[in-house]
């Protein structure tokens, strides 16, 4: 990536600007505006939509994307994910050579990488994190297994779609949200049919959503998912990992045989609680239940995966379209080590010397962490602080990545809707079986962290057809 590393300025998306203007016009002329804001506030504080006790949305309009930009996001994200799948398959097939390029892997992770996957693909439900760029879209991270926010996005989409503001604005500028509920349930049931076979899949599966339920920050999402499964005729249990056991050749929990594990439990959390998650690991190794997403998606869900994507010394058999999408939209990334490597300009040089020299354009991230924890932004550090960050990163396991500046956009907020506040936006496509099925928008204060776990907010994305 070159020009796309910079934050876009100017009118990149006129259709989105027309929709935003129409929505703001509807808001400015709305009768009883305070009552309207109070209604949104009450809906946002529904227990199903809280992160712990905090509403994750406090703005009064969706994020808009013009149809052409949305189509470009669809094509780019699907091609990048197809390239990622090729990298993952190559790593699994050639672990001795390629796995060290992604960092250190413990015994449990290696066991899970070797577990059978009786499916056509390992990325049933994933998310790419992206931002708008001059060149199109830049993808800076992969969330490789059941990313959070799916159910909240579906609920927020319904709230905005059902509002008086939508009725007025959409009459002027046609717009539509994504149907995430259908995307989630269709991909799950499709995977079940593939895994179970024609005879067994005629019966509705018993589904276990597995996580540390007690104290889960997005607990409301679990109840939404449970309702979705029940509407399909499936029994759905909310299960703590220690409740799982293997009996009679079946994975069981709460006195029931489990057919499908909807794994909201992250691999990082599993590795931190090996005694409580042993049955789930054994079930994966013995292929006793359909696990969504398969553990290969989590075991390889590391920032260093993008180092393999962007290293010209490695050949994964990308198609011409996949190669072009990666080159245009994936930032140069490397596992931070004292080595020589191919630098972004194509020359070969000392990695650490280059990282020290190019501080302003770089980010350091923990290789196997989530939630925006432990990230160092070079543009926020002076030379001494950057040197200290490099030493910290070398003592652990970090990647260095060319940063993509987030785009900024004003949104009306609940407390003062007629004076929009600027937010940095991350526009993150959800992909189901390799195809885009919805988009999450994360909001943060300028130069903040666009992550819900770090205090950011979220809002649904609507496509503008007019």
QUIUR-V335994 format. One record per helix or strand of 2 or more residues. SS is the DSSP state (h for helix, s for strand). FROM is the first residue (numbers start at 1). TO is the last residue. If there is no record, write none. Layout:
# QUIUR-V335994
ss=SS from=FROM to=TO
ss=SS from=FROM to=TO
This chain:
# QUIUR-V335994
ss=h from=3 to=5
ss=h from=14 to=28
ss=h from=33 to=44
ss=h from=47 to=49
ss=s from=50 to=51
ss=s from=54 to=55
ss=s from=63 to=66
ss=h from=67 to=93
ss=h from=95 to=102
ss=h from=107 to=113
ss=s from=125 to=133
ss=s from=136 to=143
ss=h from=150 to=161
ss=h from=164 to=172
ss=s from=175 to=177
ss=h from=180 to=200
ss=s from=207 to=210
ss=h from=219 to=231
ss=s from=236 to=239
ss=h from=241 to=243
ss=s from=245 to=247
ss=s from=250 to=253
ss=s from=256 to=257
ss=s from=260 to=263
ss=h from=267 to=272
ss=h from=274 to=286
ss=s from=290 to=292
ss=h from=295 to=299
ss=h from=305 to=309
ss=h from=320 to=329
ss=s from=333 to=335
ss=s from=340 to=342
ss=s from=348 to=350
ss=h from=351 to=357
ss=h from=359 to=361
ss=s from=362 to=366
ss=s from=376 to=377
ss=h from=378 to=380
ss=h from=383 to=394
ss=s from=398 to=402
ss=s from=407 to=413
ss=s from=416 to=432
ss=s from=435 to=444
ss=h from=452 to=454
ss=s from=457 to=464
